[in-house]
Structures are given as structure tokens and as C-alpha cells.
Amino acid sequence: MPVSGAARRLPPWAAAFQEATAGFLRGGVRWHAPMDGYTTFKVGGPAEAIVLPRDRHELALLVQTLAAIKVPWLVLGRGSNVVIADEGLPGVVILFGRDFAKIELLAEEAESAVVRVEAGCALARLVGWAVKRGLAGLEFAAGIPGSVGGAIVMNAGAWKKEMKDLLVGVTVMDGQGAIMTRRLEEMHFAYRSWGEPRGTIALEGFFRLQKGDPLALKTICGEHRQRRKVLQPQHMASGGSFFKNPAGQKTAGQLIDAAGLKGRAVGGAMVSPVHANFIVNTGTATARDIMELMRMVQQVVLEKFGIALEPEVKILGMK
Ligand SMILES: Cc1cc2nc3c(=O)[nH]c(=O)nc-3n(C[C@H](O)[C@H](O)[C@H](O)COP(=O)(O)OP(=O)(O)OC[C@H]3O[C@@H](n4cnc5c(N)ncnc54)[C@H](O)[C@@H]3O)c2cc1C
């Protein structure tokens, strides 16, 4: 098993981990791995370890081992909806590499097709794949960064559509390594949530897509991407929309804008002047800056409008 990283920084559980995984872990381990390069916000201290399992069997043995030696873990997609603490993450960050990125046409009918997509596949690749084959439904996702797994877990959406509208089922692994495929009707998707218990891993999604015209689909995707370019600060590091839209007439962005907070900054973190629901990293932000700005925005919006904004981004590793 290849091991990289400064040996003197190995966490106290490293020896037990190495001994327990020596017989099965073919994917590499990166010790003390800075996480800022793994998130679109470009902040975050080191994870104690990053592991890329090669297949489901290895992943199952890995989560069982980590449970047995009591080491925390989480799965990260492309890090486009997270803020990772400056202090980093304890335990193991599990990443899905090329071995978890297949797209497969499972069944084709006159009007539609069912496609199986593994969690590590980039959402952009899936959208491009579907458009090329004239399979419609995922155009809303054109321009949303991230992995298919992350998009399922976050129930990512735009233009009044979301992942659950296309999904017919999801294969998941529980915290004990057991794998099961759940039909959409058995799941509890909600706004920016897939409703599964903590510690559940999305392994693959099954999507029903409708037959369409590739050229027309390409045009729609292009329009969506263009709208994003105009409406969002895409040239700056961010985690996308920071807060969930609250129930009611106004979006989080409209409330933050109406509170006069566009351009407000804490350290290197700033409420984007382009889109008020984007907190951007102007280049020097720390996770602490982002959190302080988040709390300030929440406080001002609560005082002015009586509305408690809830973060959409996942805040990882904060004490
Ligand atoms: C510029 C920009 C624009 C964006 N626009 C949109 C938008 O229009 N709509 C929208 O909904 N979102 C948007 N986002 C947010 C983000 O892209 C989506 O939520 C995306 O689906 C997250 O995927 P990811 O792979 O990056 O997930 P990550 O950020 O890596 O993870 C998100 C959460 O899911 C968990 N997770 C990831 N993969 C798995 C897995 N396989 N199993 C279990 N848990 C997992 C992580 O632990 C974390 O809690 C935007 C972000 C940016 C930066």
C-alpha cells in the first residue's frame, strides 16, 4: 500500500489502520493531506488521511475497519458545497476516483432510457453524455459543479428542477458496509437533502431520461450556462449558494441584498456584489472568515426580517 506524507505527522491510529487494511487496501493513503485543493472554496486545513478505495468491496472493508478502530470518516465528492475547517478534518476522507465513475445505459424504451451512473462521475460529464445521446432531463444541471454522488446527496437543483425528478433509485452503502438499492419511493428526498441517515454513502444513481433532440438539448444547456455566467460570480472561489432559500416570497439572495450586505467582507471572505447568496473567497479567506461572515449575515437578516437563514453548504470539521 503506497503511503505518502510526513511520517512524523501520522495520527495515533495510523499503525492500527495500516495493520488492519494491509490485506485489502490497494488504493493509496495520503497522510496529512491539505484539503483546500479539494474544495471550490479553496479553504480547509489537512485531513488526517485521504483514501481512494478501488471498488465497493474495498470500500465496505474500509468503513468496517474504521468503525472497528473508532476512526471518523466522511465521503467527499468534488468539494463544491462544503466549508472545511482551518484546523482540518479528523480521521479519513474517502474520495471516489476513476474507479467509481462509470456511466451505463441500462435499458432503452421508445420514449425513455434508464441510465446507471456511479457516484464519482462528474455531473458535467453525465450532462454531456446524456446530451450527446439525445437523452433529456438533466439540462438543469448544466453548469452545476460537483460529482453525481454529491448531487444526489445534496439533491442539487436549479431552474425549478432537482436530482430527485430524474432518479428512479440509488444504491447506497450503510455505515457497516452493507449495500442496497433503494427505490425513489422508499427515500425521503427534500430541498437540498436526500434524507438518508448520517454515514450513508451514495454509490450510484439510476436515472430515467426522456428521448430528445441532441441539438436542442445542447442549446438549452448552453443557455443555462450563459445565465449562470451573468448571475453568478463564477470567476471567484465559492461554494455556490451559501444559504437555503427560506419558506416565503423572498429568496436568501434577495433578503441579503435587501439588508444591504452585498460587498460586506470579513477578512478574505465577502458577500458577492454579483449575487448576494454567494460568499466568495477573494483570495486570502480562511474558513474562520467565512464562518464569521456567515454569522454576521444571519444576524442582520434575522434582525431586519425575522428570518433565520440556514446554510446550504456543509460545514465540516468545525468544533
Ligand atoms: C459556482 C457554483 C455553483 C453552484 N450551483 C448550484 C446549483 O445551481 N444548484 C445546486 O443545488 N448546487 C449548486 N452548487 C453546489 C454544489 O455544486 C452541489 O451541491 C453539488 O451537487 C455538490 O457535489 P460535490 O460532489 O461537490 O459534493 P461535496 O461538496 O463534495 O459534498 C457535499 C456533501 O455531500 C457529501 N457527499 C458527497 N458525495 C457523497 C457520497 N457519494 N456519499 C455520501 N455523501 C457524499 C459530503 O460529505 C458533503 O456533506 C454550486 C456550487 C458552486 C461552487
The ligand as a Tripos MOL2 file, in Angstrom:
@<TRIPOS>MOLECULE
LIG
   53    58     1     0     0
SMALL
NO_CHARGES

@<TRIPOS>ATOM
      1 C1        -20.2550   28.0200   -8.6750 C.3       1 LIG1
      2 C2        -21.1770   27.0240   -8.0260 C.ar      1 LIG1
      3 C3        -22.4820   26.9130   -8.4710 C.ar      1 LIG1
      4 C4        -23.3580   26.0050   -7.8700 C.ar      1 LIG1
      5 N1        -24.6360   25.9240   -8.3310 N.ar      1 LIG1
      6 C5        -25.5030   25.0680   -7.7540 C.ar      1 LIG1
      7 C6        -26.8610   24.9670   -8.1970 C.ar      1 LIG1
      8 O1        -27.2830   25.6390   -9.1270 O.2       1 LIG1
      9 N2        -27.6750   24.0860   -7.5560 N.ar      1 LIG1
     10 C7        -27.2410   23.3060   -6.5270 C.ar      1 LIG1
     11 O2        -28.0370   22.5320   -5.9910 O.2       1 LIG1
     12 N3        -25.9710   23.3780   -6.0820 N.ar      1 LIG1
     13 C8        -25.0970   24.2240   -6.6670 C.ar      1 LIG1
     14 N4        -23.7990   24.3040   -6.2110 N.ar      1 LIG1
     15 C9        -23.3970   23.4660   -5.0620 C.3       1 LIG1
     16 C10       -22.7640   22.1160   -5.4470 C.3       1 LIG1
     17 O3        -22.1580   22.2030   -6.7150 O.3       1 LIG1
     18 C11       -23.7690   20.9730   -5.4640 C.3       1 LIG1
     19 O4        -24.3890   20.8180   -4.2180 O.3       1 LIG1
     20 C12       -23.0730   19.6530   -5.8470 C.3       1 LIG1
     21 O5        -24.0540   18.7160   -6.1850 O.3       1 LIG1
     22 C13       -22.1880   19.0810   -4.7430 C.3       1 LIG1
     23 O6        -21.4520   17.9850   -5.2820 O.3       1 LIG1
     24 P1        -19.9890   17.6400   -4.7360 P.3       1 LIG1
     25 O7        -19.5710   16.3700   -5.3670 O.co2     1 LIG1
     26 O8        -19.0820   18.7990   -4.9340 O.co2     1 LIG1
     27 O9        -20.3030   17.4230   -3.2100 O.3       1 LIG1
     28 P2        -19.3590   17.8180   -1.9790 P.3       1 LIG1
     29 O10       -19.3390   19.3130   -1.8570 O.co2     1 LIG1
     30 O11       -18.0700   17.1230   -2.0870 O.co2     1 LIG1
     31 O12       -20.1790   17.2050   -0.7770 O.3       1 LIG1
     32 C14       -21.4120   17.7520   -0.3660 C.3       1 LIG1
     33 C15       -21.9390   16.8920    0.7910 C.3       1 LIG1
     34 O13       -22.2800   15.5980    0.2900 O.3       1 LIG1
     35 C16       -21.4920   14.5810    0.9300 C.3       1 LIG1
     36 N5        -21.1830   13.5990   -0.1160 N.ar      1 LIG1
     37 C17       -20.5830   13.8430   -1.3090 C.ar      1 LIG1
     38 N6        -20.5490   12.7210   -2.0350 N.ar      1 LIG1
     39 C18       -21.1090   11.7450   -1.2880 C.ar      1 LIG1
     40 C19       -21.3800   10.3540   -1.4890 C.ar      1 LIG1
     41 N7        -21.0670    9.7250   -2.6250 N.pl3     1 LIG1
     42 N8        -21.9960    9.6720   -0.4860 N.ar      1 LIG1
     43 C20       -22.3170   10.2790    0.6790 C.ar      1 LIG1
     44 N9        -22.0880   11.5850    0.9330 N.ar      1 LIG1
     45 C21       -21.4950   12.3100   -0.0490 C.ar      1 LIG1
     46 C22       -20.3000   15.2960    1.5300 C.3       1 LIG1
     47 O14       -19.8310   14.6230    2.6830 O.3       1 LIG1
     48 C23       -20.8950   16.6520    1.8860 C.3       1 LIG1
     49 O15       -21.5920   16.5750    3.1140 O.3       1 LIG1
     50 C24       -22.9040   25.2050   -6.8050 C.ar      1 LIG1
     51 C25       -21.5810   25.2960   -6.3550 C.ar      1 LIG1
     52 C26       -20.7190   26.1960   -6.9700 C.ar      1 LIG1
     53 C27       -19.3120   26.2830   -6.4790 C.3       1 LIG1
@<TRIPOS>BOND
     1     1     2 1
     2     2     3 ar
     3     2    52 ar
     4     3     4 ar
     5     4     5 ar
     6     4    50 ar
     7     5     6 ar
     8     6     7 ar
     9     6    13 1
    10     7     8 2
    11     7     9 ar
    12     9    10 ar
    13    10    11 2
    14    10    12 ar
    15    12    13 ar
    16    13    14 ar
    17    14    15 1
    18    14    50 ar
    19    15    16 1
    20    16    17 1
    21    16    18 1
    22    18    19 1
    23    18    20 1
    24    20    21 1
    25    20    22 1
    26    22    23 1
    27    23    24 1
    28    24    25 2
    29    24    26 1
    30    24    27 1
    31    27    28 1
    32    28    29 2
    33    28    30 1
    34    28    31 1
    35    31    32 1
    36    32    33 1
    37    33    34 1
    38    33    48 1
    39    34    35 1
    40    35    36 1
    41    35    46 1
    42    36    37 ar
    43    36    45 ar
    44    37    38 ar
    45    38    39 ar
    46    39    40 ar
    47    39    45 ar
    48    40    41 1
    49    40    42 ar
    50    42    43 ar
    51    43    44 ar
    52    44    45 ar
    53    46    47 1
    54    46    48 1
    55    48    49 1
    56    50    51 ar
    57    51    52 ar
    58    52    53 1
@<TRIPOS>SUBSTRUCTURE
     1 LIG1         1 GROUP 0 **** ****
